[in-house]
């Protein structure tokens, strides 16, 4: 079991709603950004002098720009429907981690400066001045929201705390209070092209290595092309897919699927990153700038289609925002949606029967599926609502014999976040991440005990990294989290593949 | 008394209509620059209308969230709806047939309304999480609504007031004529509180009523790949 300098919550039999305990997570906050990471994003390097005034001004600006922000701040009736829905509240008991508690940190300032009762009767409506203490609370608790939208499913007005925390982060950035993790990464994307700061040549090396690995294993020359002009499909995938485990096994799977489907594809060194942390910090401008790289890469390479790899928030930005931010994509083949998800592609190939699959290759596992928040509650796959739940499960079932869902209250639209989304996947928030995973891990553990589940598949780079890191804190094994395309990769029998007798016995599970 | 209440109701009506109108204008004017429906979401306009209908009439999301809050809240709102519809008889002459038809049930709907309110108020004390998020205004709003309901019920079930005169008073207001209002204590309390409610409405969380229709997570069609969705201020970024 991994060691922690904080108390790892004990897994209970059920996901219980605790009595609240004030201030348990007041100490939690991520490292502050530095001027070097602030300025490339268009933000002041450090706290500006008249920050109170500037923050209120920015709030006013956002109220006029985002209907969601205005409507959500005005509409809450404090009914309490959301109070037991956030994984961070359930695991930390801190009432400021209840969705409404979090929103109110900002709402009470909104009321003070933008509503009549707040101006004249602040105590009555719980309105407060924007002070340094309030700002510190904002910094702490708006970085304890993974923007997973679970609360928005249950709110009778559809209030989405993610929108509020995005706005709060945008306000804080605008006065020079940025978060290091997100802003450093965005600065890196602008400078090098991806979150990990992998330059083009390193990328080419990595991909060549993958080609060799796949050749050694299968005897088939599966290509992992980079910057190949004239390819049909541009694949944009989170950079973790290039080397992190289990992500890279997913990337190997994409290549095998494309190979068998007989389409030409390429990755791009310019758009070597599907992730778009501009969303986490609530910045339309940065999100747009990051998105435009994909457009430029598609134009330069002359591709006909864009396919996104397994990533949660990246799929949200791609599915829900890309066309708006970086469209129109009228230069691409109109017969395909822009963009497509790799799972939509693979699913279609399975339907067409182009893939030869041996389900028994995954017989050493009993799978369950973790619905990643942004895929489940902020996007779609396929033509029908809910396709984002059905398509991944259909693909898993097509490549595995053993599949069991977790408790119905913890999957699909009610899925519990991994605890590391929304720009919180950083070591300086380890306590929050471990605790936040508790509801999901509880459901997983129950599925293990009740149904013999051994592995949990995910379609999000953040989920995969997060679980790999936090499962050991709960006494589970980091290898229990797998990529969906890793399963596809295991099951697929490539045309001309050598029989796999020679690799029997070295199975690592 | 008559003059005071006549002026009060004119003022309350003006604040209510103008204030609410302004707030709705604010909601409508702010663009929704990105597609953010909570998915799975409808892929057609008709589907969105249906989703909002389920939300407004059945409180679908709240039902998913917590059954206790749902039952109290739904009883209160549906009771209120029938009670308000019943009150239309004070403003129409002849009384519309549907309003005639609900007179009887509307009478008892007030019980559902008051029980619902009491339940919702109880949660503000009994559930620690709801207690934590309740500001004084949240309690006051429930007290206000409860007193309106109870004073009204008193007149319906216990101490009747002269409703013919009440009707004449309000019909008179509609045509700018002053007709005497009965100086009945329950009526005075009832009307005073209603006027306060109307005045408070545009400045309070009662904005959830129009808010739901403007909520982007509920009112957007899930079609971002098919249609671009660029707000005016965002289009300016494209021009630079």
Interface residues (C-beta under 8 A of the other chain):
Chain A: X19 X20 X63 X64 X65 X66 X67 X68 X69 X70 X71 X72 X74 X75 X76 X77 X78 X79 X80 X81 X82 X83 X84 X85 X95 X98 X100 X101 X104 X115 X116 X117 X123 X124 X125 X126 X149 X152 X153 X154 X155 X156 X157 X158 X159 X160 X163 X284 X285 X288 X319 X320 X321 X323 X324 X327 X328 X337 X338 X339 X376 X377 X378 X379 X380 X383 X384 X385 X386 X388 X389 X413 X414
Chain B: X23 X26 X27 X29 X30 X31 X32 X33 X34 X35 X36 X38 X39 X40 X41 X42 X43 X55 X59 X61 X62 X64 X65 X66 X69 X73 X120 X123 X127 X128 X129 X130 X132 X133 X134 X135 X136 X137 X138 X140 X203 X204 X205 X207 X208 X211 X212 X214 X215 X216 X217 X218 X222 X224 X225 X226 X227 X228 X229 X230 X231 X233 X234 X237
